[in-house]
Amino acid sequence: MKSLAIAFCLLMSFCFTVVAQDSTGYLRTSQYINAIDQLTMGTNMVYNFTTTANTVGTPYLYDGWAYMWLDSLDNKPVQKSVIYEANLDLQKNQLIIKGGNGKAFAPEIYNVQALHFKKGDEMRFFVRAYLNGSMKFVEQLSSTGKYTLLKDVAILYSKADYVDKGMIQTGKLYNEFRRKYTYYLVQNDKATKVVLKRKNILAAFDNDPQAAETAKKFMIANNGFDEVVLAQAVNAINMETTTK
C-alpha cells in the first residue's frame, strides 16, 4: 500500500450525521446572504449536460442540476449557506453554478474546503484534499473521526474505434466516458491508497487491531467489500473510538 502526505481540509464540525445547513429544507429560498455570493462571479458560459451524438456516459456528477450547499469557506464553517443549483465537472474538477437565461458560472473555489449536494433523497459530500501532487475536490464516503474514507474519480474518454474487416469486427461503435475510482483511507493527515479487497483493506489497519477486527466483521457479514460496506466499517470504527 502507498501512504501519501495529505493536506486534508476538513473541519471537525463537518460530518454526515451533523451538517451545518438545514438540508431537509432545500426547496426553501434562503434569505441569508454571505460570502459565498462570490461564487457567481466566475466565468459565465452556456451549459447543458447532454453528451454529443454517438457518446455514452458523462463527465458530470449528475445528468442535470442538483442542489448544493457550502459547508466550509475560508477554513470556517458556513452556518447558513445560500442554496444553489449546481453540478460538478468531474473531468475538470470544476464546480458549475446555474445562472439565468440558460447561462452558468464556473467560479473560483480555491477558498472552499467542503460542500455537499442533494438530489432526491441522495446526499453526497465533497472535501478539498491534496492528493498525488494536486489539490482537488474528492468525495467523502464516511463520517469524520479517527479515519476518513475518500473517493477520487478520474474520467477516462475513449473514441469510437470500430473496424470492420469483413469476417472480423473489432472495437466499439461509440465514444465513451468511463469513471475510474481510487479510494484513500485518511488518518492523522496521511492518506493510504486502498483497493476493495480483503487483504489490502485489512493491511491498512495493521497498527490498529480493533479497527482491523471491526472491518473483518463487516467483510464477513457482507461476503466482501464494496465502497458502501467499507464506508460502514469506517463509520463503525469511528463510533467505537468516540464512545471509549
Buried (B, 14 or more C-beta within 10 A) or exposed (E): EEEBEBEBBBBEBBBBEEBBBEBEEBEEEBEEEBEBEBBBEBEEEEBEBEBEEEBEBBBBBBEEBBBBBBBBBEEEBBEBBBBBBBBBBBBEBBBBBBBEEEEBBBBEBEEBBBBBBBBEEEBBBBBBBBBEEEEBBBBBBBBBBBBBBBBBBEBEEEEEEEEEEEEEEEEEEBBBBEEEEBBBBBBEEEBBBBEBEEEBBBEBBEEBEEBBEBBBEBBEEBEEBEBEBBBBBBBBBBBBBEEE
